[in-house]
Every structure is written in structure tokens, then in C-alpha cells.
Amino acid sequence: MLPRDSDEVEASEAKGEPLPEARFKEASLIRNSEERRGMILKELSHDQKYEICVKRDSRFDGVFWFGSRESEVFCCPSCKARTPAYSKIQFYSSVEEAESMGYRPCRRCLPDKVPVKRLEDVWFRNCI
């Protein structure tokens, strides 16, 4: 709830609480920061990404892609094809990166047609 008058503003400042407007401003700064995006992507471990692929979580489509070392095909995390074994999966942060490593797009999920998303947007959308 936003403070309505100066008494409420002073009370929240006295308690040391940030005003709601300040929190929204901080969130928008974080959301727009490419440096922050790189940090958050690094925070997702190989195990977490693999679990997302096993669950076929479509919220992460466009955030990262995975490639199967056996078939040399790359997919979206929500692809309905069989998930590769843990030891045979490789993760990429862009379609171009996967293609440069010699992988071709999956014919089932068409990962090269998926719009790019930012991980922060996925997390912010789920927190609100």
C-alpha cells in the first residue's frame, strides 16, 4: 500500500523501511541491467537447468536452450522430445551460440522461432 500523506511517509522513514515507490524503482533498474542478467544466468546451476528441462517448464523458453551431444540437436526447455541424459546435455544462452557449436534446431519445438526472454522477467512475473 502506498503512503497517502506525509505522516505515513515519515513513519515509514523512521522505521527504516523503503518506500514502495523506491522498491519498484530498484526492481526496474535491476530488470534493465544486462550485467545483472549475466549474474542471474550464472546463478542457475547445471542441475537446476537440467531439472527445468526434465519438468519441461515453458516459462524458461527463450531464457536458455539445451543441446544433446548424441543427436547434435538443440531444443527449448519445454520440448516434448525425450530429455537427454544428464551427462550428454549442454546448455546455451542463445540460439546463435548453439548453432555456432554445430547443433541444428529441433524439428519438434522449433527453438530458433522462440522469442528471447530474460530470466529476471520469469522470476519477477512469478513473484508478483
N, C-alpha and C positions, 0 to 999 in steps of 0.2 A: 504494500500500500504506500503510495506517495505521500510525503508530508504535505499538509494543507496550509499550515500557517507557520509563522516564524517561531512560535513556541515549540512546535513539534520538531522543527529543524534544529533549534538549539538543544533540545532534549536528546536527539539522536547524536549530535556532535559531542555533547557532554559524555555520553556513554561510549564514545569512540567508534560508533557504528558508521559505516559508509552510507551515504545517501543512496537510494535506489538508482537515481539517475547516474551516479558515479559508477555503480556496478555495471549498468548497461553500456556505459561509455567504455569501460575496461574490456568488456566482452567483445565489443565491436572492434577495438584495437587488436585484440588477440586474434579475432577471426580474420582480419585483413592482413595479418603479418605472415609473409612467406617464411620467415625464419622460424616462427612458431610452428608452422605446418611441418617443416622438416624435423623439428624436435618431437612433435607428436607422432609422426610416422616412425621415428626411431623407437618410440616408446612401445609400439606394438611388436611383441616378440614373434619369433618364428612359430612358436607354439600357439600363440593367440591367433595369428593369421591362419594357421592350419585348422584350428577349431572353428573359425568363421567359415572356412571352406567346407568343412565336414557338415556343419549346420546349414550350409547354403543360404547364408544371411544376405539377402538382396540389398540391405542398407549400405553395404560396403562395395557395391558395384560402382566402378568409377573411382574408387579410392586406391585400390591396388588390384593387380592381376596376378595369376599364378600360371606357371608353365610346368608341363610334365616332361621330365627328361627322357622318358621312354618314347613317347609319341611325338615329341617336339611340337606340341600344340599348346597355346596359352588360352586361358579362359577367365571369365569373371568369377568372383567368389560364389555366386548363386547358380553356377552352371549345373544342370541336372545330370551331366555325364558323371561317370564314376570318378571319385576323388582319387588322385594318385597316392601311392604310399608315401609316408612321411619322408622317407629317405630319397624319394625321386621327385620332390616338388621344389620349385624355385619361385620366389616372389619378386615382382617388379612394380615399380611406382608409376610406370606409364606404358602405353601401347608401343610407343617408339622404342623404348628400352627392350621390351620383349622381342620385337621384330629384329632389332639390331643383334640380338643374341641368337638369331636363326630360328625362332619359333614362328609358326603360322597361326592365324586366328582360328578358333574353334568354329566349326560349321553349325554347331547346335546353339550356342549362346551369343555368337557374333560380338565378341568383346571389342572389336575395333569400331563398333557403332554406338557403344555406350558412352554417354557424356561424362566428362571428368567431374568428380566431386572432391570436396575437401573433407578430410577426416573430422575437422572441427565442426563442420555443418552436421555431420552424422551425430556426433556427440552432443552438440547444443540442441538439436532437434529432439533427442531422446531425453534430455534433462529438463526440458520445459514442459 
